[in-house]
Amino acid sequence: MTTTLSIPDMSCGHCRASIETALKPLPGVAAIRFLPETRQAVIEGDAPLASLIKALDEIGFPASPA
């Protein structure tokens, strides 16, 4: 399964690193790919959408399904 999230505040490599650090440990996250030009993250795996969004909210990156 693939989930694409829109993360409007993701603007640099440091942002992407912080996001990856927050999402990688979540159960069900197999891989993360970033689309910097559209400020999106594509998450492979079966992690629940609510868990992904909550993890990003907790580090200050509001996200929504793309």
N, CA, C and O atoms as CSV, one atom per row, in Angstrom:
chain,resi,resn,atom,element,x,y,z
A,1,MET,N,N,0.846,-1.180,0.000
A,1,MET,CA,C,0.000,0.000,0.000
A,1,MET,C,C,0.893,1.245,0.000
A,1,MET,O,O,1.973,1.251,0.591
A,2,THR,N,N,0.430,2.270,-0.658
A,2,THR,CA,C,1.160,3.533,-0.731
A,2,THR,C,C,0.265,4.655,-0.226
A,2,THR,O,O,-0.906,4.744,-0.595
A,3,THR,N,N,0.826,5.507,0.619
A,3,THR,CA,C,0.122,6.684,1.117
A,3,THR,C,C,0.934,7.911,0.730
A,3,THR,O,O,2.133,7.973,1.002
A,4,THR,N,N,0.297,8.879,0.102
A,4,THR,CA,C,0.972,10.127,-0.247
A,4,THR,C,C,0.425,11.233,0.644
A,4,THR,O,O,-0.784,11.448,0.737
A,5,LEU,N,N,1.353,11.928,1.296
A,5,LEU,CA,C,0.976,13.026,2.179
A,5,LEU,C,C,1.495,14.343,1.622
A,5,LEU,O,O,2.620,14.430,1.129
A,6,SER,N,N,0.665,15.348,1.709
A,6,SER,CA,C,1.068,16.704,1.390
A,6,SER,C,C,1.584,17.334,2.684
A,6,SER,O,O,0.885,17.349,3.697
A,7,ILE,N,N,2.811,17.853,2.639
A,7,ILE,CA,C,3.440,18.458,3.821
A,7,ILE,C,C,3.918,19.849,3.412
A,7,ILE,O,O,5.079,20.016,3.041
A,8,PRO,N,N,3.039,20.844,3.475
A,8,PRO,CA,C,3.360,22.179,2.946
A,8,PRO,C,C,4.588,22.842,3.566
A,8,PRO,O,O,5.251,23.642,2.906
A,9,ASP,N,N,4.902,22.524,4.826
A,9,ASP,CA,C,6.030,23.177,5.497
A,9,ASP,C,C,7.371,22.486,5.249
A,9,ASP,O,O,8.387,22.925,5.786
A,10,MET,N,N,7.400,21.428,4.456
A,10,MET,CA,C,8.633,20.708,4.147
A,10,MET,C,C,9.369,21.481,3.054
A,10,MET,O,O,8.966,21.460,1.892
A,11,SER,N,N,10.445,22.158,3.432
A,11,SER,CA,C,11.095,23.037,2.465
A,11,SER,C,C,12.581,22.770,2.242
A,11,SER,O,O,13.192,23.393,1.373
A,12,CYS,N,N,13.174,21.856,3.012
A,12,CYS,CA,C,14.614,21.653,2.859
A,12,CYS,C,C,15.007,20.236,3.254
A,12,CYS,O,O,14.175,19.446,3.699
A,13,GLY,N,N,16.271,19.933,3.087
A,13,GLY,CA,C,16.780,18.619,3.438
A,13,GLY,C,C,16.665,18.320,4.922
A,13,GLY,O,O,16.411,17.180,5.311
A,14,HIS,N,N,16.850,19.340,5.754
A,14,HIS,CA,C,16.717,19.142,7.199
A,14,HIS,C,C,15.284,18.760,7.540
A,14,HIS,O,O,15.056,17.893,8.383
A,15,CYS,N,N,14.321,19.398,6.893
A,15,CYS,CA,C,12.903,19.054,7.095
A,15,CYS,C,C,12.663,17.596,6.727
A,15,CYS,O,O,12.022,16.857,7.475
A,16,ARG,N,N,13.176,17.188,5.582
A,16,ARG,CA,C,12.983,15.808,5.129
A,16,ARG,C,C,13.614,14.822,6.111
A,16,ARG,O,O,13.040,13.768,6.386
A,17,ALA,N,N,14.792,15.160,6.639
A,17,ALA,CA,C,15.452,14.284,7.607
A,17,ALA,C,C,14.619,14.152,8.883
A,17,ALA,O,O,14.493,13.058,9.433
A,18,SER,N,N,14.055,15.258,9.351
A,18,SER,CA,C,13.215,15.225,10.551
A,18,SER,C,C,11.968,14.381,10.323
A,18,SER,O,O,11.558,13.611,11.192
A,19,ILE,N,N,11.382,14.532,9.163
A,19,ILE,CA,C,10.172,13.774,8.820
A,19,ILE,C,C,10.494,12.287,8.735
A,19,ILE,O,O,9.743,11.454,9.243
A,20,GLU,N,N,11.604,11.958,8.094
A,20,GLU,CA,C,11.994,10.550,7.976
A,20,GLU,C,C,12.256,9.944,9.359
A,20,GLU,O,O,11.862,8.809,9.623
A,21,THR,N,N,12.913,10.692,10.232
A,21,THR,CA,C,13.192,10.224,11.584
A,21,THR,C,C,11.908,9.963,12.359
A,21,THR,O,O,11.848,9.025,13.154
A,22,ALA,N,N,10.886,10.774,12.140
A,22,ALA,CA,C,9.616,10.602,12.840
A,22,ALA,C,C,8.809,9.428,12.290
A,22,ALA,O,O,8.114,8.747,13.044
A,23,LEU,N,N,8.896,9.185,10.975
A,23,LEU,CA,C,8.045,8.166,10.359
A,23,LEU,C,C,8.663,6.768,10.317
A,23,LEU,O,O,7.946,5.778,10.464
A,24,LYS,N,N,9.969,6.671,10.122
A,24,LYS,CA,C,10.626,5.361,9.951
A,24,LYS,C,C,10.310,4.364,11.065
A,24,LYS,O,O,10.071,3.194,10.769
A,25,PRO,N,N,10.300,4.786,12.351
A,25,PRO,CA,C,10.072,3.807,13.415
A,25,PRO,C,C,8.614,3.335,13.542
A,25,PRO,O,O,8.342,2.379,14.268
A,26,LEU,N,N,7.685,3.984,12.853
A,26,LEU,CA,C,6.283,3.608,12.998
A,26,LEU,C,C,6.035,2.211,12.417
A,26,LEU,O,O,6.549,1.879,11.348
A,27,PRO,N,N,5.248,1.399,13.124
A,27,PRO,CA,C,4.908,0.081,12.585
A,27,PRO,C,C,4.197,0.224,11.239
A,27,PRO,O,O,3.268,1.019,11.094
A,28,GLY,N,N,4.640,-0.542,10.282
A,28,GLY,CA,C,4.004,-0.532,8.971
A,28,GLY,C,C,4.662,0.368,7.951
A,28,GLY,O,O,4.260,0.363,6.788
A,29,VAL,N,N,5.665,1.144,8.345
A,29,VAL,CA,C,6.374,2.006,7.386
A,29,VAL,C,C,7.540,1.212,6.806
A,29,VAL,O,O,8.496,0.891,7.512
A,30,ALA,N,N,7.452,0.900,5.518
A,30,ALA,CA,C,8.492,0.115,4.860
A,30,ALA,C,C,9.527,1.011,4.178
A,30,ALA,O,O,10.717,0.695,4.183
A,31,ALA,N,N,9.087,2.118,3.596
A,31,ALA,CA,C,9.988,3.024,2.877
A,31,ALA,C,C,9.318,4.386,2.747
A,31,ALA,O,O,8.092,4.502,2.764
A,32,ILE,N,N,10.153,5.411,2.617
A,32,ILE,CA,C,9.659,6.783,2.441
A,32,ILE,C,C,10.404,7.388,1.263
A,32,ILE,O,O,11.627,7.295,1.164
A,33,ARG,N,N,9.647,8.004,0.379
A,33,ARG,CA,C,10.231,8.708,-0.773
A,33,ARG,C,C,9.687,10.133,-0.743
A,33,ARG,O,O,8.497,10.347,-0.512
A,34,PHE,N,N,10.563,11.098,-0.976
A,34,PHE,CA,C,10.154,12.497,-0.937
A,34,PHE,C,C,10.051,13.078,-2.338
A,34,PHE,O,O,10.855,12.772,-3.219
A,35,LEU,N,N,9.049,13.921,-2.523
A,35,LEU,CA,C,8.860,14.664,-3.762
A,35,LEU,C,C,8.960,16.151,-3.391
A,35,LEU,O,O,7.941,16.818,-3.209
A,36,PRO,N,N,10.197,16.667,-3.282
A,36,PRO,CA,C,10.385,18.033,-2.789
A,36,PRO,C,C,9.694,19.104,-3.630
A,36,PRO,O,O,9.242,20.119,-3.100
A,37,GLU,N,N,9.612,18.875,-4.951
A,37,GLU,CA,C,9.013,19.892,-5.813
A,37,GLU,C,C,7.526,20.094,-5.515
A,37,GLU,O,O,6.989,21.173,-5.764
A,38,THR,N,N,6.860,19.073,-4.989
A,38,THR,CA,C,5.437,19.190,-4.644
A,38,THR,C,C,5.209,19.154,-3.142
A,38,THR,O,O,4.069,19.189,-2.679
A,39,ARG,N,N,6.306,19.082,-2.375
A,39,ARG,CA,C,6.239,19.015,-0.914
A,39,ARG,C,C,5.348,17.860,-0.448
A,39,ARG,O,O,4.434,18.027,0.359
A,40,GLN,N,N,5.657,16.694,-0.990
A,40,GLN,CA,C,4.918,15.489,-0.644
A,40,GLN,C,C,5.881,14.398,-0.197
A,40,GLN,O,O,7.055,14.384,-0.567
A,41,ALA,N,N,5.348,13.486,0.612
A,41,ALA,CA,C,6.073,12.286,1.002
A,41,ALA,C,C,5.215,11.091,0.606
A,41,ALA,O,O,4.005,11.076,0.831
A,42,VAL,N,N,5.857,10.095,0.015
A,42,VAL,CA,C,5.176,8.864,-0.373
A,42,VAL,C,C,5.664,7.774,0.574
A,42,VAL,O,O,6.851,7.451,0.611
A,43,ILE,N,N,4.737,7.217,1.331
A,43,ILE,CA,C,5.072,6.215,2.332
A,43,ILE,C,C,4.593,4.849,1.852
A,43,ILE,O,O,3.409,4.654,1.578
A,44,GLU,N,N,5.525,3.912,1.754
A,44,GLU,CA,C,5.196,2.537,1.366
A,44,GLU,C,C,4.973,1.739,2.643
A,44,GLU,O,O,5.720,1.883,3.612
A,45,GLY,N,N,3.949,0.901,2.641
A,45,GLY,CA,C,3.668,0.062,3.791
A,45,GLY,C,C,2.220,0.204,4.215
A,45,GLY,O,O,1.419,0.851,3.540
A,46,ASP,N,N,1.896,-0.410,5.343
A,46,ASP,CA,C,0.502,-0.420,5.778
A,46,ASP,C,C,0.270,0.363,7.072
A,46,ASP,O,O,-0.658,0.065,7.824
A,47,ALA,N,N,1.112,1.359,7.324
A,47,ALA,CA,C,0.911,2.214,8.499
A,47,ALA,C,C,-0.400,2.979,8.350
A,47,ALA,O,O,-0.684,3.501,7.273
A,48,PRO,N,N,-1.199,3.054,9.404
A,48,PRO,CA,C,-2.463,3.801,9.319
A,48,PRO,C,C,-2.223,5.289,9.068
A,48,PRO,O,O,-1.296,5.884,9.617
A,49,LEU,N,N,-3.065,5.870,8.240
A,49,LEU,CA,C,-2.962,7.294,7.905
A,49,LEU,C,C,-2.937,8.157,9.162
A,49,LEU,O,O,-2.137,9.087,9.264
A,50,ALA,N,N,-3.809,7.850,10.116
A,50,ALA,CA,C,-3.884,8.649,11.347
A,50,ALA,C,C,-2.558,8.633,12.107
A,50,ALA,O,O,-2.172,9.648,12.688
A,51,SER,N,N,-1.859,7.502,12.113
A,51,SER,CA,C,-0.567,7.415,12.800
A,51,SER,C,C,0.485,8.276,12.112
A,51,SER,O,O,1.284,8.939,12.773
A,52,LEU,N,N,0.481,8.262,10.796
A,52,LEU,CA,C,1.434,9.073,10.043
A,52,LEU,C,C,1.218,10.559,10.309
A,52,LEU,O,O,2.163,11.295,10.593
A,53,ILE,N,N,-0.030,10.986,10.216
A,53,ILE,CA,C,-0.358,12.405,10.418
A,53,ILE,C,C,-0.053,12.831,11.849
A,53,ILE,O,O,0.463,13.926,12.070
A,54,LYS,N,N,-0.364,11.979,12.820
A,54,LYS,CA,C,-0.097,12.308,14.231
A,54,LYS,C,C,1.403,12.473,14.470
A,54,LYS,O,O,1.821,13.417,15.140
A,55,ALA,N,N,2.216,11.562,13.929
A,55,ALA,CA,C,3.665,11.644,14.111
A,55,ALA,C,C,4.222,12.940,13.536
A,55,ALA,O,O,5.119,13.547,14.121
A,56,LEU,N,N,3.696,13.361,12.400
A,56,LEU,CA,C,4.173,14.605,11.794
A,56,LEU,C,C,3.675,15.825,12.550
A,56,LEU,O,O,4.413,16.798,12.704
A,57,ASP,N,N,2.443,15.792,13.020
A,57,ASP,CA,C,1.923,16.897,13.839
A,57,ASP,C,C,2.784,17.099,15.080
A,57,ASP,O,O,3.060,18.230,15.480
A,58,GLU,N,N,3.206,15.986,15.685
A,58,GLU,CA,C,4.002,16.052,16.916
A,58,GLU,C,C,5.349,16.733,16.712
A,58,GLU,O,O,5.916,17.259,17.669
A,59,ILE,N,N,5.872,16.739,15.496
A,59,ILE,CA,C,7.163,17.405,15.251
A,59,ILE,C,C,6.983,18.730,14.506
A,59,ILE,O,O,7.959,19.329,14.053
A,60,GLY,N,N,5.741,19.180,14.381
A,60,GLY,CA,C,5.497,20.494,13.807
A,60,GLY,C,C,5.346,20.539,12.302
A,60,GLY,O,O,5.542,21.592,11.697
A,61,PHE,N,N,5.003,19.421,11.685
A,61,PHE,CA,C,4.783,19.382,10.247
A,61,PHE,C,C,3.377,18.894,9.948
A,61,PHE,O,O,3.177,17.701,9.718
A,62,PRO,N,N,2.391,19.795,9.945
A,62,PRO,CA,C,1.030,19.384,9.629
A,62,PRO,C,C,0.988,18.763,8.230
A,62,PRO,O,O,1.601,19.268,7.290
A,63,ALA,N,N,0.252,17.662,8.117
A,63,ALA,CA,C,0.162,16.945,6.842
A,63,ALA,C,C,-1.269,16.555,6.569
A,63,ALA,O,O,-2.101,16.481,7.474
A,64,SER,N,N,-1.540,16.307,5.300
A,64,SER,CA,C,-2.868,15.843,4.899
A,64,SER,C,C,-2.696,14.910,3.704
A,64,SER,O,O,-1.682,14.966,3.008
A,65,PRO,N,N,-3.696,14.048,3.468
A,65,PRO,CA,C,-3.596,13.162,2.309
A,65,PRO,C,C,-3.507,13.986,1.020
A,65,PRO,O,O,-4.201,14.990,0.862
A,66,ALA,N,N,-2.655,13.551,0.120
A,66,ALA,CA,C,-2.497,14.276,-1.149
A,66,ALA,C,C,-3.398,13.683,-2.215
A,66,ALA,O,O,-3.406,14.157,-3.350
